[in-house]
Amino acid sequence: MKNVLIMCNAGMSSSLIAKKATEFFDNSNKDINVEATTVMEGEEIIKNGDYDLYLISPQMRMHLKKFEEVGKDNNKKVEQIPFNAYAPTQSGVKNLTDIILEALK
């Protein structure tokens, strides 16, 4: 199983999107779990290395560079989610899951 973590400001919008993405993967017979948390814990979580991919929500892009550096130091992939992939709509979830699948290759 691959594990993906979305980090956003309060973890509320990302929790909904993570749930929708996980449901999409379950329905597509993909063994990928998506979870969510706040950026406040981001640096430590990346250092712990429990996830295969770390995604930063669009509204938290100011943290991207710092988290990318932590990811690089810990051999973990960190990427920014674009706005068109951060919506709990069918197209938003599809865009997000496409990004996740590409990043996990």
N, CA, C and O atoms as CSV, one atom per row, in Angstrom:
chain,resi,resn,atom,element,x,y,z
A,1,MET,N,N,0.837,-1.183,0.000
A,1,MET,CA,C,0.000,0.000,0.000
A,1,MET,C,C,0.877,1.240,0.000
A,1,MET,O,O,1.885,1.313,0.704
A,2,LYS,N,N,0.477,2.202,-0.796
A,2,LYS,CA,C,1.127,3.513,-0.823
A,2,LYS,C,C,0.312,4.460,0.043
A,2,LYS,O,O,-0.918,4.400,0.069
A,3,ASN,N,N,1.015,5.333,0.751
A,3,ASN,CA,C,0.362,6.302,1.630
A,3,ASN,C,C,0.739,7.713,1.214
A,3,ASN,O,O,1.906,8.028,0.984
A,4,VAL,N,N,-0.288,8.554,1.125
A,4,VAL,CA,C,-0.125,9.935,0.687
A,4,VAL,C,C,-0.698,10.836,1.772
A,4,VAL,O,O,-1.728,10.521,2.368
A,5,LEU,N,N,-0.029,11.956,2.026
A,5,LEU,CA,C,-0.506,12.909,3.016
A,5,LEU,C,C,-0.685,14.275,2.388
A,5,LEU,O,O,0.232,14.807,1.761
A,6,ILE,N,N,-1.879,14.844,2.559
A,6,ILE,CA,C,-2.158,16.216,2.136
A,6,ILE,C,C,-2.027,17.105,3.363
A,6,ILE,O,O,-2.575,16.797,4.421
A,7,MET,N,N,-1.300,18.208,3.223
A,7,MET,CA,C,-1.158,19.162,4.316
A,7,MET,C,C,-1.789,20.487,3.922
A,7,MET,O,O,-1.488,21.048,2.868
A,8,CYS,N,N,-2.665,20.974,4.782
A,8,CYS,CA,C,-3.299,22.268,4.532
A,8,CYS,C,C,-3.327,23.074,5.833
A,8,CYS,O,O,-2.708,22.680,6.822
A,9,ASN,N,N,-4.025,24.171,5.831
A,9,ASN,CA,C,-4.018,25.082,6.970
A,9,ASN,C,C,-4.607,24.446,8.225
A,9,ASN,O,O,-3.925,24.342,9.244
A,10,ALA,N,N,-5.860,24.023,8.159
A,10,ALA,CA,C,-6.520,23.469,9.348
A,10,ALA,C,C,-6.816,21.978,9.211
A,10,ALA,O,O,-7.208,21.336,10.186
A,11,GLY,N,N,-6.636,21.432,8.036
A,11,GLY,CA,C,-6.891,20.014,7.823
A,11,GLY,C,C,-8.336,19.669,7.518
A,11,GLY,O,O,-8.674,18.495,7.370
A,12,MET,N,N,-9.197,20.679,7.423
A,12,MET,CA,C,-10.617,20.395,7.194
A,12,MET,C,C,-10.914,20.142,5.714
A,12,MET,O,O,-11.480,19.107,5.361
A,13,SER,N,N,-10.538,21.070,4.863
A,13,SER,CA,C,-10.804,20.873,3.431
A,13,SER,C,C,-9.992,19.703,2.906
A,13,SER,O,O,-10.468,18.932,2.072
A,14,SER,N,N,-8.781,19.572,3.390
A,14,SER,CA,C,-7.941,18.474,2.915
A,14,SER,C,C,-8.470,17.117,3.375
A,14,SER,O,O,-8.284,16.116,2.682
A,15,SER,N,N,-9.120,17.071,4.521
A,15,SER,CA,C,-9.698,15.802,4.991
A,15,SER,C,C,-10.786,15.319,4.052
A,15,SER,O,O,-10.863,14.130,3.739
A,16,LEU,N,N,-11.624,16.237,3.603
A,16,LEU,CA,C,-12.684,15.880,2.660
A,16,LEU,C,C,-12.098,15.418,1.332
A,16,LEU,O,O,-12.546,14.422,0.763
A,17,ILE,N,N,-11.113,16.130,0.849
A,17,ILE,CA,C,-10.498,15.778,-0.426
A,17,ILE,C,C,-9.735,14.456,-0.307
A,17,ILE,O,O,-9.760,13.640,-1.228
A,18,ALA,N,N,-9.065,14.246,0.815
A,18,ALA,CA,C,-8.353,12.978,1.039
A,18,ALA,C,C,-9.331,11.808,1.037
A,18,ALA,O,O,-9.053,10.759,0.456
A,19,LYS,N,N,-10.466,11.993,1.683
A,19,LYS,CA,C,-11.478,10.934,1.724
A,19,LYS,C,C,-11.982,10.610,0.318
A,19,LYS,O,O,-12.113,9.442,-0.048
A,20,LYS,N,N,-12.262,11.647,-0.461
A,20,LYS,CA,C,-12.749,11.449,-1.830
A,20,LYS,C,C,-11.691,10.751,-2.699
A,20,LYS,O,O,-12.024,9.882,-3.504
A,21,ALA,N,N,-10.419,11.134,-2.535
A,21,ALA,CA,C,-9.352,10.514,-3.311
A,21,ALA,C,C,-9.192,9.040,-2.928
A,21,ALA,O,O,-9.028,8.188,-3.801
A,22,THR,N,N,-9.239,8.740,-1.637
A,22,THR,CA,C,-9.128,7.353,-1.189
A,22,THR,C,C,-10.283,6.522,-1.729
A,22,THR,O,O,-10.078,5.388,-2.162
A,23,GLU,N,N,-11.496,7.072,-1.708
A,23,GLU,CA,C,-12.652,6.361,-2.275
A,23,GLU,C,C,-12.443,6.089,-3.764
A,23,GLU,O,O,-12.755,5.005,-4.255
A,24,PHE,N,N,-11.915,7.082,-4.474
A,24,PHE,CA,C,-11.639,6.911,-5.901
A,24,PHE,C,C,-10.656,5.758,-6.115
A,24,PHE,O,O,-10.879,4.901,-6.971
A,25,PHE,N,N,-9.579,5.736,-5.344
A,25,PHE,CA,C,-8.584,4.666,-5.483
A,25,PHE,C,C,-9.169,3.307,-5.111
A,25,PHE,O,O,-8.888,2.308,-5.773
A,26,ASP,N,N,-9.982,3.266,-4.056
A,26,ASP,CA,C,-10.635,2.011,-3.666
A,26,ASP,C,C,-11.509,1.484,-4.803
A,26,ASP,O,O,-11.477,0.295,-5.123
A,27,ASN,N,N,-12.288,2.377,-5.406
A,27,ASN,CA,C,-13.177,1.988,-6.502
A,27,ASN,C,C,-12.417,1.617,-7.774
A,27,ASN,O,O,-12.957,0.944,-8.652
A,28,SER,N,N,-11.157,2.060,-7.869
A,28,SER,CA,C,-10.319,1.761,-9.036
A,28,SER,C,C,-9.359,0.610,-8.758
A,28,SER,O,O,-8.466,0.327,-9.556
A,29,ASN,N,N,-9.554,-0.052,-7.612
A,29,ASN,CA,C,-8.683,-1.172,-7.209
A,29,ASN,C,C,-7.215,-0.776,-7.134
A,29,ASN,O,O,-6.334,-1.559,-7.488
A,30,LYS,N,N,-6.958,0.441,-6.673
A,30,LYS,CA,C,-5.588,0.921,-6.447
A,30,LYS,C,C,-5.350,0.917,-4.941
A,30,LYS,O,O,-6.199,1.360,-4.167
A,31,ASP,N,N,-4.207,0.421,-4.541
A,31,ASP,CA,C,-3.879,0.299,-3.124
A,31,ASP,C,C,-3.166,1.568,-2.640
A,31,ASP,O,O,-1.983,1.548,-2.300
A,32,ILE,N,N,-3.927,2.671,-2.621
A,32,ILE,CA,C,-3.384,3.974,-2.222
A,32,ILE,C,C,-4.320,4.588,-1.194
A,32,ILE,O,O,-5.527,4.687,-1.415
A,33,ASN,N,N,-3.757,4.993,-0.082
A,33,ASN,CA,C,-4.512,5.641,0.991
A,33,ASN,C,C,-4.078,7.095,1.075
A,33,ASN,O,O,-2.882,7.386,1.066
A,34,VAL,N,N,-5.041,8.013,1.158
A,34,VAL,CA,C,-4.749,9.438,1.252
A,34,VAL,C,C,-5.295,9.953,2.579
A,34,VAL,O,O,-6.460,9.728,2.908
A,35,GLU,N,N,-4.455,10.638,3.331
A,35,GLU,CA,C,-4.834,11.225,4.613
A,35,GLU,C,C,-4.538,12.715,4.593
A,35,GLU,O,O,-3.978,13.231,3.626
A,36,ALA,N,N,-4.915,13.406,5.667
A,36,ALA,CA,C,-4.724,14.853,5.727
A,36,ALA,C,C,-4.313,15.288,7.128
A,36,ALA,O,O,-4.639,14.646,8.126
A,37,THR,N,N,-3.587,16.402,7.167
A,37,THR,CA,C,-3.199,17.019,8.433
A,37,THR,C,C,-2.922,18.497,8.190
A,37,THR,O,O,-3.080,18.994,7.075
A,38,THR,N,N,-2.513,19.186,9.233
A,38,THR,CA,C,-2.186,20.608,9.113
A,38,THR,C,C,-0.707,20.780,8.778
A,38,THR,O,O,0.099,19.883,9.025
A,39,VAL,N,N,-0.356,21.931,8.218
A,39,VAL,CA,C,1.046,22.210,7.920
A,39,VAL,C,C,1.862,22.419,9.193
A,39,VAL,O,O,3.090,22.341,9.162
A,40,MET,N,N,1.197,22.681,10.292
A,40,MET,CA,C,1.903,22.914,11.552
A,40,MET,C,C,2.780,21.726,11.934
A,40,MET,O,O,3.827,21.906,12.556
A,41,GLU,N,N,2.369,20.526,11.571
A,41,GLU,CA,C,3.121,19.318,11.896
A,41,GLU,C,C,3.957,18.828,10.714
A,41,GLU,O,O,4.641,17.809,10.817
A,42,GLY,N,N,3.904,19.539,9.611
A,42,GLY,CA,C,4.465,19.068,8.355
A,42,GLY,C,C,5.924,18.686,8.384
A,42,GLY,O,O,6.287,17.610,7.909
A,43,GLU,N,N,6.765,19.532,8.923
A,43,GLU,CA,C,8.203,19.270,8.902
A,43,GLU,C,C,8.543,17.973,9.635
A,43,GLU,O,O,9.309,17.155,9.127
A,44,GLU,N,N,7.980,17.785,10.817
A,44,GLU,CA,C,8.242,16.572,11.597
A,44,GLU,C,C,7.678,15.325,10.914
A,44,GLU,O,O,8.299,14.263,10.926
A,45,ILE,N,N,6.506,15.470,10.326
A,45,ILE,CA,C,5.881,14.330,9.649
A,45,ILE,C,C,6.727,13.885,8.457
A,45,ILE,O,O,6.899,12.687,8.229
A,46,ILE,N,N,7.248,14.834,7.706
A,46,ILE,CA,C,8.102,14.487,6.564
A,46,ILE,C,C,9.377,13.810,7.071
A,46,ILE,O,O,9.825,12.818,6.497
A,47,LYS,N,N,9.950,14.339,8.129
A,47,LYS,CA,C,11.169,13.736,8.702
A,47,LYS,C,C,10.908,12.302,9.169
A,47,LYS,O,O,11.780,11.444,9.037
A,48,ASN,N,N,9.721,12.037,9.712
A,48,ASN,CA,C,9.387,10.686,10.165
A,48,ASN,C,C,9.279,9.711,8.999
A,48,ASN,O,O,9.536,8.518,9.160
A,49,GLY,N,N,8.902,10.213,7.829
A,49,GLY,CA,C,8.907,9.412,6.613
A,49,GLY,C,C,7.866,8.315,6.512
A,49,GLY,O,O,8.100,7.308,5.844
A,50,ASP,N,N,6.725,8.483,7.157
A,50,ASP,CA,C,5.696,7.444,7.146
A,50,ASP,C,C,4.883,7.399,5.853
A,50,ASP,O,O,4.122,6.456,5.637
A,51,TYR,N,N,5.035,8.398,4.998
A,51,TYR,CA,C,4.244,8.484,3.772
A,51,TYR,C,C,5.155,8.420,2.551
A,51,TYR,O,O,6.335,8.764,2.618
A,52,ASP,N,N,4.589,7.977,1.447
A,52,ASP,CA,C,5.331,7.881,0.196
A,52,ASP,C,C,5.329,9.193,-0.575
A,52,ASP,O,O,6.208,9.443,-1.399
A,53,LEU,N,N,4.327,10.034,-0.298
A,53,LEU,CA,C,4.173,11.300,-1.003
A,53,LEU,C,C,3.512,12.305,-0.074
A,53,LEU,O,O,2.562,11.988,0.643
A,54,TYR,N,N,4.040,13.532,-0.105
A,54,TYR,CA,C,3.482,14.620,0.699
A,54,TYR,C,C,3.008,15.708,-0.257
A,54,TYR,O,O,3.767,16.179,-1.103
A,55,LEU,N,N,1.743,16.102,-0.112
A,55,LEU,CA,C,1.144,17.112,-0.984
A,55,LEU,C,C,0.778,18.348,-0.168
A,55,LEU,O,O,0.212,18.244,0.920
A,56,ILE,N,N,1.106,19.506,-0.704
A,56,ILE,CA,C,0.819,20.771,-0.039
A,56,ILE,C,C,-0.374,21.417,-0.734
A,56,ILE,O,O,-0.380,21.565,-1.956
A,57,SER,N,N,-1.381,21.800,0.044
A,57,SER,CA,C,-2.581,22.407,-0.527
A,57,SER,C,C,-2.248,23.744,-1.185
A,57,SER,O,O,-1.249,24.373,-0.835
A,58,PRO,N,N,-3.069,24.180,-2.129
A,58,PRO,CA,C,-2.785,25.430,-2.842
A,58,PRO,C,C,-2.640,26.647,-1.926
A,58,PRO,O,O,-1.784,27.502,-2.154
A,59,GLN,N,N,-3.477,26.723,-0.892
A,59,GLN,CA,C,-3.440,27.898,-0.026
A,59,GLN,C,C,-2.228,27.914,0.913
A,59,GLN,O,O,-1.988,28.913,1.591
A,60,MET,N,N,-1.475,26.834,0.955
A,60,MET,CA,C,-0.293,26.740,1.822
A,60,MET,C,C,1.004,26.708,1.014
A,60,MET,O,O,2.028,26.223,1.495
A,61,ARG,N,N,0.956,27.224,-0.214
A,61,ARG,CA,C,2.118,27.163,-1.096
A,61,ARG,C,C,3.338,27.897,-0.530
A,61,ARG,O,O,4.463,27.644,-0.961
A,62,MET,N,N,3.127,28.803,0.432
A,62,MET,CA,C,4.263,29.506,1.023
A,62,MET,C,C,5.160,28.565,1.828
A,62,MET,O,O,6.288,28.928,2.163
A,63,HIS,N,N,4.674,27.364,2.143
A,63,HIS,CA,C,5.465,26.371,2.871
A,63,HIS,C,C,6.171,25.383,1.944
A,63,HIS,O,O,6.992,24.586,2.398
A,64,LEU,N,N,5.864,25.430,0.682
A,64,LEU,CA,C,6.348,24.419,-0.261
A,64,LEU,C,C,7.865,24.311,-0.274
A,64,LEU,O,O,8.403,23.211,-0.144
A,65,LYS,N,N,8.558,25.419,-0.426
A,65,LYS,CA,C,10.015,25.384,-0.541
A,65,LYS,C,C,10.656,24.745,0.695
A,65,LYS,O,O,11.548,23.906,0.574
A,66,LYS,N,N,10.199,25.143,1.871
A,66,LYS,CA,C,10.736,24.574,3.110
A,66,LYS,C,C,10.478,23.071,3.170
A,66,LYS,O,O,11.376,22.301,3.510
A,67,PHE,N,N,9.258,22.650,2.841
A,67,PHE,CA,C,8.914,21.229,2.893
A,67,PHE,C,C,9.642,20.429,1.809
A,67,PHE,O,O,10.004,19.273,2.028
A,68,GLU,N,N,9.856,21.042,0.643
A,68,GLU,CA,C,10.631,20.365,-0.398
A,68,GLU,C,C,12.055,20.094,0.083
A,68,GLU,O,O,12.611,19.027,-0.179
A,69,GLU,N,N,12.639,21.057,0.783
A,69,GLU,CA,C,14.001,20.887,1.308
A,69,GLU,C,C,14.046,19.776,2.348
A,69,GLU,O,O,14.963,18.954,2.339
A,70,VAL,N,N,13.064,19.745,3.243
A,70,VAL,CA,C,12.989,18.677,4.247
A,70,VAL,C,C,12.797,17.335,3.552
A,70,VAL,O,O,13.426,16.345,3.927
A,71,GLY,N,N,11.937,17.298,2.546
A,71,GLY,CA,C,11.727,16.070,1.787
A,71,GLY,C,C,12.999,15.602,1.096
A,71,GLY,O,O,13.321,14.414,1.120
A,72,LYS,N,N,13.712,16.520,0.488
A,72,LYS,CA,C,14.965,16.176,-0.190
A,72,LYS,C,C,15.973,15.610,0.807
A,72,LYS,O,O,16.641,14.616,0.522
A,73,ASP,N,N,16.081,16.235,1.963
A,73,ASP,CA,C,17.003,15.761,3.002
A,73,ASP,C,C,16.627,14.380,3.528
A,73,ASP,O,O,17.477,13.657,4.047
A,74,ASN,N,N,15.346,14.012,3.393
A,74,ASN,CA,C,14.856,12.739,3.922
A,74,ASN,C,C,14.414,11.774,2.824
A,74,ASN,O,O,13.736,10.783,3.093
A,75,ASN,N,N,14.807,12.075,1.582
A,75,ASN,CA,C,14.495,11.235,0.428
A,75,ASN,C,C,12.988,10.973,0.282
A,75,ASN,O,O,12.560,9.845,0.037
A,76,LYS,N,N,12.193,12.046,0.438
A,76,LYS,CA,C,10.737,11.961,0.306
A,76,LYS,C,C,10.263,12.991,-0.708
A,76,LYS,O,O,10.797,14.097,-0.786
A,77,LYS,N,N,9.258,12.615,-1.479
A,77,LYS,CA,C,8.710,13.486,-2.509
A,77,LYS,C,C,7.657,14.418,-1.915
A,77,LYS,O,O,6.736,13.975,-1.228
A,78,VAL,N,N,7.805,15.720,-2.189
A,78,VAL,CA,C,6.861,16.746,-1.748
A,78,VAL,C,C,6.436,17.528,-2.983
A,78,VAL,O,O,7.277,17.986,-3.757
A,79,GLU,N,N,5.126,17.679,-3.164
A,79,GLU,CA,C,4.621,18.408,-4.330
A,79,GLU,C,C,3.477,19.337,-3.944
A,79,GLU,O,O,2.812,19.148,-2.926
A,80,GLN,N,N,3.272,20.330,-4.775
A,80,GLN,CA,C,2.185,21.295,-4.612
A,80,GLN,C,C,0.952,20.790,-5.346
A,80,GLN,O,O,1.055,20.293,-6.467
A,81,ILE,N,N,-0.207,20.914,-4.723
A,81,ILE,CA,C,-1.468,20.604,-5.397
A,81,ILE,C,C,-1.943,21.876,-6.099
A,81,ILE,O,O,-2.076,22.913,-5.450
A,82,PRO,N,N,-2.202,21.822,-7.400
A,82,PRO,CA,C,-2.749,22.998,-8.083
A,82,PRO,C,C,-4.228,23.192,-7.714
A,82,PRO,O,O,-4.897,22.260,-7.269
A,83,PHE,N,N,-4.711,24.395,-7.903
A,83,PHE,CA,C,-6.100,24.704,-7.546
A,83,PHE,C,C,-7.103,23.797,-8.254
A,83,PHE,O,O,-8.126,23.439,-7.671
A,84,ASN,N,N,-6.823,23.420,-9.509
A,84,ASN,CA,C,-7.797,22.608,-10.248
A,84,ASN,C,C,-7.854,21.157,-9.761
A,84,ASN,O,O,-8.681,20.377,-10.235
A,85,ALA,N,N,-6.988,20.796,-8.826
A,85,ALA,CA,C,-7.004,19.450,-8.268
A,85,ALA,C,C,-7.361,19.475,-6.783
A,85,ALA,O,O,-7.181,18.483,-6.076
A,86,TYR,N,N,-7.864,20.609,-6.322
A,86,TYR,CA,C,-8.168,20.757,-4.902
A,86,TYR,C,C,-9.627,21.155,-4.712
A,86,TYR,O,O,-9.943,22.167,-4.087
A,87,ALA,N,N,-10.495,20.332,-5.265
A,87,ALA,CA,C,-11.929,20.560,-5.140
A,87,ALA,C,C,-12.602,19.197,-5.000
A,87,ALA,O,O,-12.231,18.251,-5.696
A,88,PRO,N,N,-13.589,19.087,-4.106
A,88,PRO,CA,C,-14.257,17.796,-3.904
A,88,PRO,C,C,-15.303,17.494,-4.976
A,88,PRO,O,O,-16.373,16.956,-4.693
A,89,THR,N,N,-14.969,17.847,-6.191
A,89,THR,CA,C,-15.832,17.573,-7.339
A,89,THR,C,C,-15.244,16.409,-8.124
A,89,THR,O,O,-14.099,16.018,-7.895
A,90,GLN,N,N,-16.007,15.864,-9.031
A,90,GLN,CA,C,-15.519,14.745,-9.826
A,90,GLN,C,C,-14.246,15.114,-10.582
A,90,GLN,O,O,-13.280,14.351,-10.583
A,91,SER,N,N,-14.242,16.275,-11.220
A,91,SER,CA,C,-13.050,16.667,-11.983
A,91,SER,C,C,-11.878,17.004,-11.067
A,91,SER,O,O,-10.733,16.696,-11.397
A,92,GLY,N,N,-12.146,17.630,-9.926
A,92,GLY,CA,C,-11.079,17.948,-8.977
A,92,GLY,C,C,-10.422,16.694,-8.431
A,92,GLY,O,O,-9.197,16.616,-8.346
A,93,VAL,N,N,-11.236,15.712,-8.060
A,93,VAL,CA,C,-10.711,14.448,-7.539
A,93,VAL,C,C,-9.925,13.713,-8.624
A,93,VAL,O,O,-8.868,13.145,-8.349
A,94,LYS,N,N,-10.435,13.723,-9.845
A,94,LYS,CA,C,-9.733,13.083,-10.962
A,94,LYS,C,C,-8.376,13.742,-11.184
A,94,LYS,O,O,-7.374,13.051,-11.372
A,95,ASN,N,N,-8.337,15.065,-11.164
A,95,ASN,CA,C,-7.067,15.778,-11.335
A,95,ASN,C,C,-6.084,15.414,-10.221
A,95,ASN,O,O,-4.904,15.176,-10.478
A,96,LEU,N,N,-6.578,15.374,-8.994
A,96,LEU,CA,C,-5.717,15.048,-7.858
A,96,LEU,C,C,-5.196,13.617,-7.952
A,96,LEU,O,O,-4.006,13.374,-7.755
A,97,THR,N,N,-6.075,12.681,-8.249
A,97,THR,CA,C,-5.639,11.285,-8.320
A,97,THR,C,C,-4.659,11.068,-9.474
A,97,THR,O,O,-3.758,10.236,-9.364
A,98,ASP,N,N,-4.819,11.796,-10.568
A,98,ASP,CA,C,-3.849,11.715,-11.662
A,98,ASP,C,C,-2.472,12.203,-11.204
A,98,ASP,O,O,-1.452,11.601,-11.538
A,99,ILE,N,N,-2.451,13.297,-10.438
A,99,ILE,CA,C,-1.199,13.830,-9.902
A,99,ILE,C,C,-0.546,12.809,-8.973
A,99,ILE,O,O,0.663,12.586,-9.036
A,100,ILE,N,N,-1.345,12.200,-8.120
A,100,ILE,CA,C,-0.819,11.213,-7.168
A,100,ILE,C,C,-0.244,10.009,-7.913
A,100,ILE,O,O,0.862,9.561,-7.610
A,101,LEU,N,N,-0.982,9.492,-8.874
A,101,LEU,CA,C,-0.496,8.325,-9.626
A,101,LEU,C,C,0.815,8.645,-10.351
A,101,LEU,O,O,1.732,7.824,-10.363
A,102,GLU,N,N,0.903,9.807,-10.940
A,102,GLU,CA,C,2.124,10.205,-11.648
A,102,GLU,C,C,3.298,10.352,-10.666
A,102,GLU,O,O,4.411,9.914,-10.956
A,103,ALA,N,N,3.046,10.957,-9.526
A,103,ALA,CA,C,4.108,11.183,-8.545
A,103,ALA,C,C,4.609,9.898,-7.917
A,103,ALA,O,O,5.767,9.818,-7.505
A,104,LEU,N,N,3.747,8.886,-7.838
A,104,LEU,CA,C,4.119,7.627,-7.196
A,104,LEU,C,C,4.799,6.647,-8.163
A,104,LEU,O,O,5.195,5.558,-7.749
A,105,LYS,N,N,4.939,7.013,-9.432
A,105,LYS,CA,C,5.577,6.112,-10.403
A,105,LYS,C,C,7.029,5.880,-10.039
A,105,LYS,O,O,7.731,5.149,-10.737
